[in-house]
Amino acid sequence: MNSKPVKLSDIAKRLHYSTVTISKALRNHPDIAPSTIKKIKFAAEEMGYTPNIIARNLSSRKSNTIGVVVPKIAHFFFGSMIEEIYNRALEYNYEIILTVSQENAEREKKHIQTLMAMKVEGIIISISQETKNYDIFKLVEARGIPIVFVDRVPKIDNISIVSVDDRDGAFRAIEHAIKLGYKKIAHFAGYTDINIGRERYQGFVDAMEKHGLPINPEWVCHGGFGERFGYDSFMKLYKKNNLPDLIFTVTYPVALGVYSAAKEVGLKITEDIDIICFGNAKVQSLLSPPISCVNQPTDLLAKSAMELLMSKIKNPELVGINNIKIPTELILRETCITFNKN
């Protein structure tokens, strides 16, 4: 087997076509007959040809690639959303270039710079919990690259957003708990300078105020969206002997941290303390007990984000605010289904 990369000129020489014809055929150009396209693609595959996408991007404004930036990948919400974005991208004959910020704002900025250098035609992003400087997003816009924010979004005017109705979802979860009889309710709220933390906290407040229940400041904890935050917040209240009857967590990973902490100190979920969370995961059935939650439809989020981005790519003259808000669903499993009077 030839170790050297196969070039368009190699295929052209073998089939006695011009390199322009070979290039057009490999891109399914309408100028080339279907039978010729089939013949050229067969030869290209047989010879081991792979397209130099980076070189193509540098010589053309059309790359057929979309950049995706997410905070985490080992996370059901983002993992399932990425999978659906990928499926949708293939339907549009686009590839995705996936990057992960790992909740680091500087890393997120570098990823976006790299995606711009690779000439992606658009970007879908969910910002990190550290992101406070939005200059890089303004630069993307200034370069004429369409960008759609999903789930976590910055405080910038005139941007395209796809999110769930976080406030309403949180409100319905808390109102459900209150109607069961719960009054001593804590909220592990993450960061309120990020929209999901802010909106879910506000939904919690709305429900408590509607039903005339006091909010104990010590039971409202801020500090993250991951397991460690849930664990540390629970332990802080436990060591003060100040646990509520029910905890509402801002994300599913935060709830996992609560489960871990409760098990460590010998408390049983639902029997000693109850819990409900925002966010769903397929592994819910592996928890004991399976947790009730506010479900975010990742398939609809991804579908809507891709459709919005593609409309911006195909119609760059279209401007204006696009704010798509998708309803949530309350899924009841084995937590927060009866009032635990302790």
Order of alpha helices (4+ residues) and beta strands (2+ residues): alpha-alpha-alpha-alpha-beta-alpha-beta-alpha-beta-alpha-beta-beta-alpha-beta-alpha-beta-alpha-beta-alpha-beta-beta-alpha-beta-beta
